[in-house]
Amino acid sequence: MLYKFKSKTTGDVIMLQPNGQRVLDIIGKDAAGAKGIILPEQMSAAVDALEAAIAKEESEQKAAVADALARGEPAPRFEAISLRQRALPFIEMLRRCEKAGTEIVWGV
């Protein structure tokens, strides 16, 4: 399944199901629903939540690398594509739609 986020202001942002579900979970939207909407007044909080999750992931990865190196072990491997890379187009979409006052929908 794909998540196709649409708005009248921007181009579509398409994510595979696990990535789209993770983003929706982070911003507090029910990813189990096949359809949904993000209103302009919810977008600032969504951006903040995504940026906090990105910072947390990067901090945890940096700590894991430092811990492994301190123990003389090889650095752990992480997903090739980070949350930052996956979420950045969606964050940009949120910012542009908030500025324009348009909602973002998926599953419609």
C-alpha positions in Angstrom: 0.0 0.0 0.0 1.1 3.6 -0.7 0.2 6.8 1.1 -0.4 9.6 -1.3 -0.6 12.9 0.5 -2.3 15.6 -1.7 -3.0 19.3 -1.4 -4.1 22.1 -3.7 -0.9 24.0 -2.9 1.9 21.5 -3.6 2.6 18.4 -5.6 1.8 15.0 -4.1 4.1 13.3 -1.6 4.0 9.5 -1.9 5.4 7.1 0.7 5.4 3.4 1.1 3.0 2.1 3.7 5.6 1.6 6.6 7.1 5.1 6.1 3.8 6.8 5.7 2.4 5.1 8.8 5.5 6.1 10.8 5.1 9.7 9.8 1.4 9.7 10.6 2.1 8.1 14.0 4.7 10.7 14.8 2.3 13.6 14.1 -0.5 11.9 16.0 -2.8 10.9 13.1 -4.5 7.5 13.0 -2.6 5.7 10.3 -4.9 2.7 10.4 -7.6 4.8 8.6 -7.4 4.6 4.9 -8.4 8.3 4.6 -7.4 11.4 6.6 -6.9 15.1 6.6 -4.4 17.5 8.2 -5.9 20.9 8.8 -3.7 24.1 8.5 -4.0 24.7 12.2 -2.5 21.3 12.9 0.5 21.7 10.6 2.8 23.6 12.9 2.5 21.0 15.6 3.0 18.3 13.0 6.3 19.9 11.8 7.4 20.3 15.4 6.7 16.6 16.1 8.6 15.4 13.0 11.6 17.6 13.8 11.7 16.3 17.4 11.5 12.7 16.1 14.3 13.4 13.7 16.5 15.0 16.4 15.8 12.0 18.7 16.7 9.5 16.0 19.9 11.3 15.1 20.9 11.6 18.8 20.2 7.9 19.5 22.3 6.9 16.4 25.2 9.2 17.4 25.1 7.7 20.9 25.0 4.2 19.6 28.1 4.8 17.4 30.0 6.5 20.3 29.1 3.6 22.6 30.2 1.0 20.1 33.5 2.8 19.5 34.1 3.1 23.2 33.7 -0.6 23.6 36.0 -1.2 20.6 33.3 -2.7 18.5 32.4 -1.8 14.9 29.8 1.0 14.6 26.2 -0.2 14.2 24.5 0.0 10.8 21.3 2.0 10.4 18.7 2.2 7.7 20.2 3.6 4.5 17.5 6.3 4.3 17.0 8.2 7.6 13.8 9.6 8.9 15.2 13.1 8.0 15.4 12.1 4.4 12.0 10.5 4.3 10.2 13.2 6.2 11.8 16.3 4.6 9.4 16.5 1.5 6.5 16.0 3.8 7.7 18.7 6.2 8.1 21.1 3.3 4.6 20.2 2.1 3.3 20.9 5.7 5.0 24.3 5.8 3.8 25.4 2.3 0.2 24.3 3.0 0.1 26.0 6.4 1.3 29.2 4.8 -1.4 28.9 2.1 -4.1 27.8 4.5 -4.8 24.6 2.6 -5.3 21.1 4.0 -3.5 17.9 3.2 -5.5 14.7 2.5 -4.7 11.1 1.9 -6.8 8.2 0.7 -9.2 10.2 -1.2 
